[in-house]
Amino acid sequence: MKREANYTSSLDFNKGKVEMVHGSGGKAMAQLIDELFIKTFSNEWLDQMNDQACFELPAGRVVMATDSHVISPLFFPGGDIGALSVHGTVNDVAMSGAIPKYLSVGFILEEGFPLADLKQIVESMAQAAEAAGVAIVTGDTKVVERGKGDGCFINTTGMGVVPAGINMGGDLVQAGDKILVSGTLGDHGVAIMSLRENLTFETTIESDSQSLNDLVAAMVEVVPDIHCLRDPTRGGLSATLNEIAQQAGVGMQIYEQQIPVKAQVKAACEFLGLDPLFVANEGKLVAFCPEDKADELLAVMQSHSKGQDAAIIGEVTEDSLSFVQMQTAFGGNRMVDWINGEQLPRIC
Amino acid sequence: MKREANYTSSLDFNKGKVEMVHGSGGKAMAQLIDELFIKTFSNEWLDQMNDQACFELPAGRVVMATDSHVISPLFFPGGDIGALSVHGTVNDVAMSGAIPKYLSVGFILEEGFPLADLKQIVESMAQAAEAAGVAIVTGDTKVVERGKGDGCFINTTGMGVVPAGINMGGDLVQAGDKILVSGTLGDHGVAIMSLRENLTFETTIESDSQSLNDLVAAMVEVVPDIHCLRDPTRGGLSATLNEIAQQAGVGMQIYEQQIPVKAQVKAACEFLGLDPLFVANEGKLVAFCPEDKADELLAVMQSHSKGQDAAIIGEVTEDSLSFVQMQTAFGGNRMVDWINGEQLPRIC
């Protein structure tokens, strides 16, 4: 049900700004909720207007994942913080093999933030949620004084349902597993850094920001015994492989020549002094599966629109030191260590 | 399972500061997660170290609620942002009649924030979670540059399970229902405002920040047909009553003399120019129940340690204009409107 609005005038989405009063719990906040959030995200759960959403779930395993988004700038080629905040959490849920269903959203807005920008972000979230088949069912808005925030921060938390028989986790990865990636690496991080550095190329490098739950569903249907899925976001492929190597107590061997990277991204990385292996992705996944299922899994991925450039990039090895090593294009082997320094701040 | 740590030295929780690198997805972030979050929040779900938590739920209704916390200052009499962030979301879940079970946490930290303060906040969250019987099962940490945040913002999102037969919501409130509150109003907001304004009193006014899920469980057991519970946080009792009046299409009549307010809070409100009805609470609830169950419900509340000062403060009326009215101590009737201005910024 909708609240009976009795506001003196509608919000001005052309020239209006976020004010402290929009976070105060009074009438101004109710108006922002009614005229922007409820209107744009409308669904049967959110429309109940309670301080929490209530839904029916079947018995079984449920997955919960959370992500705060502080990306700067808020709008970038290939997306914005709104779409990204949906994709990021949908993907974190999907990486367990679960089907993402419900999202919550928490905004922290800075006083003076243009309502026009907020509207664009909220509409982008709604589109991303619809495309991924999830509903934004509950939310919260806080406002901080000018200079105490940075425009717009967004937390999204997601819930999903794990199909029976699916069991994935970093600790299930074992020596002999093949390592696959779903497409080209580094697109998101390089798109953001190019924008920040005002780099221009013949064609704009776009973020790969997208939801992967449909790709995961297709993969799981054909190869239900995938051992682990992970999206290589902050820290890139390198952080993901090192994390899982330590979690599972194994090593990894990858092959530089098999890792898909767009020529333009490679060129930009050289210019910016970045390594594509350390750069964040927002629409790619890494999969670990039994060796004898790898070709079948690769075929499924390549036949999906979001996995056309998928590749087998290496294998899991026995290694009590949990080293990740890469055979370079020149034939040598080098360690792929975690980044220790601050490579790409506020990339998501 | 725990990650095999191979950090060169432990984090310095005495003099260390949050650095940009703690949000970069690399080794420094992993160290912060290992040495602070996992260590303090440790539970079977979080310890799996995946990007999402997975747990079994029985079939039935599940509730999800989210809250971002931007309170200033971070530490205050009666609590801190850590405990508050657990209480706030536990209460939002519990207000549906659900049993809160799992929380996610998302930190947005400002570069330079003292690790000692972060540790204190995290330990406070862990204690609050344990006291409420909930587990913090998954999390996320972001860091923003100095001047782009304000020390520490915390989002918590909670999940709970609704017992069979319980059905509550603002839209279920109906004319004739009695309105009860669980205790004195205004404590939290006045504690924070007194601190900001450097007011001192003979005894310090403390925030009422606390989890109410045990009180709710006791209430629901005796009166399962409570129509609605709501915690009067931002905007205070006034915002809560107006929200529900509009949601249910009813009016409300309350009686000033029956509303419990501590003498000291009343005095501070007069000094600060505040009205206790508009001031935030973080450990109180408002209940709407059928008239013939009100005395029974009041007795249950008063016999619980968190409801000793509970009172019946009024009743729901038929009113197509959804007015909330209060009979004052002098016998007159006045409208209790929503606050429209910025009364108490960053109160939670």
Interface residues (C-beta under 8 A of the other chain):
Chain A: M1 R3 E4 E19 M20 V21 G23 S24 G25 G26 K27 A28 M29 A30 Q48 M49 N50 D51 Q52 A53 C54 F55 E56 L57 P58 A59 G60 R61 V62 V63 M64 A65 T66 D67 S68 H69 V70 D92 V93 M95 S96 A98 Y102 S104 V105 G106 F107 I108 V137 T138 G139 D140 K142 V143 V144 E145 G147 K148 G149 D150 F153 N155 T157 M159 V162 G169 G170 D171 R230 D231 T233 R234 G235 G236 A239 N242 E243 Q246 Q247 G249 F278 A280 S322 D337 W338 I339 N340 G341 E342 Q343 L344 P345 R346
Chain B: M1 R3 E4 E19 M20 V21 G23 S24 G25 G26 K27 A28 M29 A30 Q48 M49 N50 D51 Q52 A53 C54 F55 E56 L57 P58 A59 G60 R61 V62 V63 M64 A65 T66 D67 S68 H69 V70 D92 V93 M95 S96 A98 Y102 S104 V105 G106 F107 I108 V137 T138 G139 D140 K142 V143 V144 E145 G147 K148 G149 D150 F153 N155 T157 M159 V162 G169 G170 D171 R230 D231 T233 R234 G235 G236 A239 N242 E243 Q246 Q247 G249 F278 A280 S322 W338 I339 N340 G341 E342 Q343 L344 P345 R346
